[in-house]
């Protein structure tokens, strides 16, 4: 298929996005190499790291996460514009990506973000890769927004959860899309686990949480309960915010996919993996790989058919 480009649209979905790693692995094993990768939110993280040659490191990091380590990355920030500053994650991105620029990658990459105020969809196709990724995954109210070229940006899932249209605009003639919300789960077990862990630590503390509100330990206890709920069925602030975003992005995704469907849709079966279950990377990656393997033969056949048609048309024109 001379000159025809393959696009890969990686959708948003928080912790479910580790499935993208498995999808990329399975497509590569089938000999399918996208010319263009566009990512929204966690899709931008995986897609950008892949094109930067950091997919192995990202996978190692994802597989190393435990419930305790996930909690360790939550640097709470009540004085800012997000409940979590994201500085720890930012530092990790900087270590692995440094000053690498999008335009220097060996294939085209774009991260999708949303401009605060106007609600405009912003395509980040130039500049520092780490900044573009951070802007694309900045969940509103959870992570603080990122300022790029004078514009404050946050999560692209608000406007384009599965960026098929961006792939086509960049020249892709065959678009493979990955939908992480095919099998939406409710509140994650990780949210409960984080609360239970902190409550266990507080129970072992010499003073009760109510008596230690002015201390760092008591403040963390109160903040964690407020963010993630009480450890029972009552949701916390972060759960409400992320689930609300997930509902919105699911509705937007359905509408946009109906109007501009991909040529192939990969939908990993991620039931039971919640939006905060970042410690379940092994399971998510395996399910992503399995979903891509189910579609790989059909994708390869369709690509070959289109290539043959293009070759015949080219020969006829000559």
VEXFI-787186 format. One record per residue (C-alpha): residue number from 1; residue in one letter; chain; x, y, z. Coordinates in nm, 4 decimals. Example, Ala and Ser with C-alpha at 12.3 -4.5 7.8 and 13.67 -1.06 7.14 Angstrom:
2
   resi   resn   chain         xx         yy         zz
      1      a       A     1.2300    -0.4500     0.7800
      2      s       A     1.3670    -0.1060     0.7140
***
This chain:
318
   resi   resn   chain         xx         yy         zz
      1      x       A     0.0000     0.0000     0.0000
      2      x       A     0.2504     0.2510    -0.1248
      3      x       A     0.2147     0.5884     0.0394
      4      x       A    -0.0846     0.4818     0.2491
      5      x       A    -0.0381     0.5531     0.6174
      6      x       A    -0.1643     0.3573     0.9154
      7      x       A    -0.2872     0.5545     1.2154
      8      x       A    -0.3239     0.4297     1.5718
      9      x       A    -0.5678     0.6198     1.7971
     10      x       A    -0.5082     0.5417     2.1651
     11      x       A    -0.8015     0.6421     2.3838
     12      x       A    -0.8213     0.7670     2.7411
     13      x       A    -0.9138     0.5552     3.0391
     14      x       A    -0.6765     0.6199     3.3324
     15      x       A    -0.5337     0.2949     3.4767
     16      x       A    -0.7039     0.0914     3.2061
     17      x       A    -0.4573     0.2522     2.9673
     18      x       A    -0.1881    -0.0007     3.0548
     19      x       A    -0.3789    -0.2180     2.8069
     20      x       A    -0.2343     0.0013     2.5305
     21      x       A     0.1066    -0.1534     2.6002
     22      x       A    -0.0298    -0.4981     2.5197
     23      x       A    -0.2043    -0.3678     2.2079
     24      x       A     0.1178    -0.2163     2.0732
     25      x       A     0.3096    -0.5372     2.1491
     26      x       A     0.0530    -0.7554     1.9686
     27      x       A     0.0340    -0.5309     1.6623
     28      x       A     0.4135    -0.5296     1.6346
     29      x       A     0.4215    -0.9092     1.6598
     30      x       A     0.1741    -0.9227     1.3686
     31      x       A     0.3959    -0.6951     1.1611
     32      x       A     0.1591    -0.3974     1.1861
     33      x       A     0.3554    -0.0750     1.2360
     34      x       A     0.1519     0.2464     1.2568
     35      x       A     0.2964     0.5486     1.0782
     36      x       A     0.0995     0.7901     1.2971
     37      x       A     0.0136     0.7577     1.6659
     38      x       A    -0.2297     0.9918     1.8375
     39      x       A    -0.3032     0.9618     2.2069
     40      x       A    -0.5512     1.1095     2.4503
     41      x       A    -0.4726     1.1104     2.8237
     42      x       A    -0.3147     0.7744     2.9187
     43      x       A    -0.3064     0.6999     2.5442
     44      x       A    -0.0662     0.9924     2.5029
     45      x       A     0.1529     0.8534     2.7816
     46      x       A     0.1847     0.5090     2.6235
     47      x       A     0.2025     0.6301     2.2628
     48      x       A     0.4589     0.9003     2.3368
     49      x       A     0.6808     0.6713     2.5426
     50      x       A     0.6600     0.4065     2.2705
     51      x       A     0.7814     0.6408     1.9970
     52      x       A     1.0511     0.7741     2.2294
     53      x       A     1.1883     0.4217     2.2704
     54      x       A     1.0771     0.4065     2.6339
     55      x       A     0.7994     0.1473     2.6146
     56      x       A     1.0060    -0.1189     2.7925
     57      x       A     1.0832     0.1203     3.0771
     58      x       A     0.7197     0.2269     3.0992
     59      x       A     0.6074    -0.1350     3.1127
     60      x       A     0.8627    -0.2152     3.3835
     61      x       A     0.7388     0.0838     3.5829
     62      x       A     0.3726    -0.0156     3.5381
     63      x       A     0.4361    -0.3747     3.6432
     64      x       A     0.6303    -0.2578     3.9499
     65      x       A     0.3385    -0.0582     4.0881
     66      x       A     0.1741    -0.1827     4.4050
     67      x       A    -0.1118    -0.0231     4.5960
     68      x       A     0.1408     0.1348     4.8309
     69      x       A     0.3545     0.2682     4.5457
     70      x       A     0.0498     0.4154     4.3725
     71      x       A    -0.0323     0.6015     4.6917
     72      x       A     0.3289     0.7199     4.7108
     73      x       A     0.2892     0.9037     4.3799
     74      x       A    -0.0118     1.1006     4.5056
     75      x       A     0.1520     1.4267     4.6120
     76      x       A    -0.1503     1.6104     4.7483
     77      x       A    -0.1706     1.9834     4.6828
     78      x       A    -0.4588     2.1755     4.8390
     79      x       A    -0.3138     2.5148     4.7475
     80      x       A    -0.3097     2.4599     4.3727
     81      x       A    -0.5549     2.4054     4.0890
     82      x       A    -0.5509     2.0275     4.1254
     83      x       A    -0.5818     1.7956     4.4248
     84      x       A    -0.2565     1.6296     4.3151
     85      x       A     0.0388     1.8370     4.1974
     86      x       A     0.1727     1.5541     3.9808
     87      x       A     0.5300     1.6616     4.0509
     88      x       A     0.6487     1.3085     4.1251
     89      x       A     0.5085     1.1781     3.7964
     90      x       A     0.6478     1.4814     3.6160
     91      x       A     0.9957     1.4138     3.7533
     92      x       A     0.9781     1.0548     3.6353
     93      x       A     0.8734     1.1629     3.2855
     94      x       A     1.1549     1.4161     3.2769
     95      x       A     1.4113     1.1517     3.3737
     96      x       A     1.3089     0.9233     3.0895
     97      x       A     1.2112     1.1727     2.8189
     98      x       A     1.4275     1.4722     2.9057
     99      x       A     1.4047     1.7494     2.6477
    100      x       A     1.3057     1.5157     2.3643
    101      x       A     1.0835     1.6981     2.1181
    102      x       A     0.7842     1.5557     1.9343
    103      x       A     0.9121     1.6662     1.5945
    104      x       A     1.2316     1.4638     1.6485
    105      x       A     1.0511     1.1303     1.6895
    106      x       A     1.0906     0.8799     1.4058
    107      x       A     0.7139     0.8727     1.3437
    108      x       A     0.4375     1.1304     1.3712
    109      x       A     0.2877     1.1742     1.7143
    110      x       A     0.0188     1.4011     1.8523
    111      x       A    -0.1211     1.4344     2.2030
    112      x       A    -0.4749     1.5680     2.2413
    113      x       A    -0.5541     1.8205     2.5145
    114      x       A    -0.8355     2.0625     2.6017
    115      x       A    -0.7924     2.4367     2.6461
    116      x       A    -0.9382     2.5719     2.9690
    117      x       A    -1.1990     2.8403     2.9150
    118      x       A    -1.2588     2.8016     2.5426
    119      x       A    -1.2967     2.4229     2.5473
    120      x       A    -1.1016     2.4054     2.2216
    121      x       A    -0.9458     2.0771     2.1198
    122      x       A    -0.5686     2.1247     2.1045
    123      x       A    -0.3374     1.9018     1.9019
    124      x       A     0.0146     1.8979     2.0425
    125      x       A     0.2357     1.7932     1.7508
    126      x       A     0.5459     1.9991     1.8298
    127      x       A     0.7454     2.0919     2.1366
    128      x       A     0.8601     1.9005     2.4425
    129      x       A     0.7148     1.5518     2.4516
    130      x       A     0.6947     1.5411     2.8310
    131      x       A     0.4931     1.8645     2.8432
    132      x       A     0.2481     1.7418     2.5789
    133      x       A     0.1938     1.4146     2.7645
    134      x       A     0.1392     1.5917     3.0960
    135      x       A    -0.1167     1.8266     2.9414
    136      x       A    -0.3054     1.5400     2.7806
    137      x       A    -0.3436     1.3416     3.1051
    138      x       A    -0.4134     1.6364     3.3401
    139      x       A    -0.7493     1.5233     3.4777
    140      x       A    -0.9430     1.8395     3.5679
    141      x       A    -0.9538     1.8927     3.9417
    142      x       A    -0.7155     1.6019     4.0036
    143      x       A    -0.3911     1.7146     3.8365
    144      x       A    -0.3022     2.0779     3.7896
    145      x       A    -0.3282     2.1982     3.4271
    146      x       A    -0.0218     2.2553     3.2111
    147      x       A     0.0621     2.5828     3.0377
    148      x       A     0.1921     2.5492     2.6815
    149      x       A     0.2387     2.8429     2.4449
    150      x       A     0.0372     3.0704     2.6707
    151      x       A    -0.2614     2.8360     2.6973
    152      x       A    -0.3665     2.6389     3.0045
    153      x       A    -0.4482     2.2816     2.9055
    154      x       A    -0.5959     1.9740     3.0669
    155      x       A    -0.7183     1.6252     2.9779
    156      x       A    -0.7999     1.5750     2.6093
    157      x       A    -1.0643     1.3140     2.6920
    158      x       A    -1.3099     1.5975     2.7482
    159      x       A    -1.3171     1.6741     2.3761
    160      x       A    -1.1794     1.3733     2.1866
    161      x       A    -1.1572     1.0544     2.3951
    162      x       A    -1.0546     0.8291     2.1035
    163      x       A    -0.8760     1.0531     1.8508
    164      x       A    -0.9652     0.8845     1.5222
    165      x       A    -1.0330     1.2214     1.3574
    166      x       A    -0.6827     1.3455     1.4408
    167      x       A    -0.5243     1.0403     1.2777
    168      x       A    -0.7210     1.1052     0.9595
    169      x       A    -0.6349     1.4757     0.9632
    170      x       A    -0.2669     1.3852     0.9846
    171      x       A    -0.2936     1.1706     0.6732
    172      x       A    -0.3791     0.8209     0.7948
    173      x       A    -0.5792     0.6211     0.5399
    174      x       A    -0.6326     0.3244     0.7708
    175      x       A    -0.7061     0.3959     1.1356
    176      x       A    -0.6899     0.1454     1.4198
    177      x       A    -0.8600     0.2743     1.7356
    178      x       A    -0.8394     0.1410     2.0912
    179      x       A    -1.1442     0.1917     2.3124
    180      x       A    -1.0734     0.1335     2.6823
    181      x       A    -1.4315     0.1948     2.7929
    182      x       A    -1.6031    -0.0850     2.6051
    183      x       A    -1.6602    -0.2608     2.9363
    184      x       A    -1.6852     0.0205     3.1907
    185      x       A    -1.6155    -0.0704     3.5511
    186      x       A    -1.7320     0.1096     3.8591
    187      x       A    -1.5251     0.2329     4.1492
    188      x       A    -1.1862     0.0642     4.1645
    189      x       A    -1.0652    -0.1655     4.4359
    190      x       A    -0.7536     0.0491     4.4562
    191      x       A    -0.9489     0.3436     4.5949
    192      x       A    -1.0739     0.1257     4.8796
    193      x       A    -0.7281    -0.0228     4.9274
    194      x       A    -0.5652     0.3187     4.9601
    195      x       A    -0.8149     0.4224     5.2265
    196      x       A    -0.7789     0.0929     5.4136
    197      x       A    -0.4009     0.1173     5.4058
    198      x       A    -0.3975     0.4677     5.5496
    199      x       A    -0.6548     0.3742     5.8123
    200      x       A    -0.4358     0.0785     5.9138
    201      x       A    -0.1365     0.3087     5.9517
    202      x       A    -0.3431     0.5552     6.1530
    203      x       A    -0.4688     0.2832     6.3853
    204      x       A    -0.1100     0.2045     6.4724
    205      x       A    -0.0266     0.5696     6.5363
    206      x       A     0.0067     0.6880     6.8998
    207      x       A    -0.2704     0.9439     6.8591
    208      x       A    -0.6148     0.9183     6.7088
    209      x       A    -0.6736     1.0917     6.3737
    210      x       A    -0.9181     1.3351     6.5334
    211      x       A    -0.6464     1.4430     6.7758
    212      x       A    -0.3811     1.4735     6.5105
    213      x       A    -0.5565     1.6895     6.2550
    214      x       A    -0.2847     1.9499     6.2857
    215      x       A    -0.0095     1.6966     6.2220
    216      x       A     0.1011     1.5711     5.8823
    217      x       A    -0.0234     1.2213     5.9631
    218      x       A    -0.3702     1.3375     6.0641
    219      x       A    -0.3957     1.5717     5.7676
    220      x       A    -0.3055     1.2914     5.5297
    221      x       A    -0.5688     1.0674     5.6883
    222      x       A    -0.8408     1.3295     5.6525
    223      x       A    -0.7394     1.4198     5.2980
    224      x       A    -0.7233     1.0579     5.1854
    225      x       A    -1.0713     0.9858     5.3187
    226      x       A    -1.2029     1.2975     5.1482
    227      x       A    -1.0382     1.2080     4.8179
    228      x       A    -1.1126     0.8374     4.8000
    229      x       A    -1.4109     0.7919     5.0293
    230      x       A    -1.4439     0.6184     5.3629
    231      x       A    -1.3439     0.2720     5.2496
    232      x       A    -1.7091     0.1635     5.2231
    233      x       A    -1.9510     0.2244     4.9361
    234      x       A    -1.9423     0.6042     4.9710
    235      x       A    -1.7304     0.7575     4.6917
    236      x       A    -1.4682     1.0237     4.7552
    237      x       A    -1.4075     1.3449     4.5635
    238      x       A    -1.1606     1.1930     4.3192
    239      x       A    -1.3867     0.8975     4.2450
    240      x       A    -1.6815     1.1264     4.1742
    241      x       A    -1.4724     1.3533     3.9512
    242      x       A    -1.3050     1.0759     3.7548
    243      x       A    -1.6248     0.8745     3.7146
    244      x       A    -1.8064     1.1870     3.5942
    245      x       A    -1.5320     1.2483     3.3391
    246      x       A    -1.5484     0.8843     3.2353
    247      x       A    -1.9244     0.9042     3.1746
    248      x       A    -1.8817     1.2215     2.9693
    249      x       A    -1.5971     1.0817     2.7625
    250      x       A    -1.7868     0.7581     2.6985
    251      x       A    -2.0841     0.9515     2.5604
    252      x       A    -1.8582     1.1743     2.3499
    253      x       A    -1.6634     0.8743     2.2231
    254      x       A    -1.9809     0.6941     2.1142
    255      x       A    -2.0963     1.0005     1.9243
    256      x       A    -1.7638     1.0698     1.7552
    257      x       A    -1.7039     0.7065     1.6614
    258      x       A    -2.0499     0.6914     1.5055
    259      x       A    -1.9728     0.9959     1.2915
    260      x       A    -1.6142     0.8994     1.2074
    261      x       A    -1.5665     0.5272     1.2686
    262      x       A    -1.2179     0.3760     1.2582
    263      x       A    -1.1304     0.1088     1.0048
    264      x       A    -1.0611    -0.1284     1.2929
    265      x       A    -1.1696    -0.1012     1.6559
    266      x       A    -0.9851    -0.2859     1.9322
    267      x       A    -1.1857    -0.3059     2.2551
    268      x       A    -1.0020    -0.4822     2.5389
    269      x       A    -1.2288    -0.6571     2.7867
    270      x       A    -1.1323    -0.4657     3.1000
    271      x       A    -1.4261    -0.5400     3.3291
    272      x       A    -1.3172    -0.5298     3.6916
    273      x       A    -1.0201    -0.3019     3.6291
    274      x       A    -1.1133     0.0366     3.7685
    275      x       A    -0.9862     0.3789     3.6762
    276      x       A    -0.7551     0.3904     3.9795
    277      x       A    -0.6241     0.0332     3.9519
    278      x       A    -0.2770     0.1319     3.8336
    279      x       A    -0.1323    -0.1633     4.0275
    280      x       A    -0.3064    -0.4074     3.7905
    281      x       A    -0.0796    -0.3475     3.4930
    282      x       A    -0.0021    -0.7147     3.4339
    283      x       A    -0.3702    -0.7960     3.3942
    284      x       A    -0.4477    -0.4887     3.1803
    285      x       A    -0.1498    -0.5455     2.9491
    286      x       A    -0.2467    -0.9098     2.8987
    287      x       A    -0.6055    -0.8173     2.8144
    288      x       A    -0.4908    -0.5493     2.5710
    289      x       A    -0.2613    -0.7949     2.3997
    290      x       A    -0.5372    -1.0552     2.3752
    291      x       A    -0.7806    -0.8026     2.2250
    292      x       A    -0.5284    -0.6924     1.9623
    293      x       A    -0.4430    -1.0514     1.8715
    294      x       A    -0.8131    -1.1189     1.8089
    295      x       A    -0.8201    -0.8375     1.5516
    296      x       A    -0.4671    -0.8652     1.4093
    297      x       A    -0.5416    -1.1181     1.1329
    298      x       A    -0.8379    -0.9175     1.0046
    299      x       A    -0.6343    -0.5967     1.0120
    300      x       A    -0.3471    -0.7594     0.8244
    301      x       A    -0.5847    -0.8992     0.5585
    302      x       A    -0.7550    -0.5625     0.5121
    303      x       A    -0.4219    -0.3840     0.4805
    304      x       A    -0.3030    -0.6362     0.2221
    305      x       A    -0.6256    -0.5997     0.0241
    306      x       A    -0.5916    -0.2226     0.0185
    307      x       A    -0.2275    -0.2497    -0.0772
    308      x       A    -0.3138    -0.4796    -0.3687
    309      x       A    -0.5874    -0.2425    -0.4882
    310      x       A    -0.3518     0.0543    -0.4698
    311      x       A    -0.0841    -0.1352    -0.6603
    312      x       A    -0.3298    -0.2248    -0.9382
    313      x       A    -0.4548     0.1322    -0.9616
    314      x       A    -0.0985     0.2598    -0.9735
    315      x       A    -0.0065     0.0091    -1.2446
    316      x       A    -0.3158     0.1042    -1.4476
    317      x       A    -0.2357     0.4748    -1.4166
    318      x       A     0.1179     0.4113    -1.5395
***
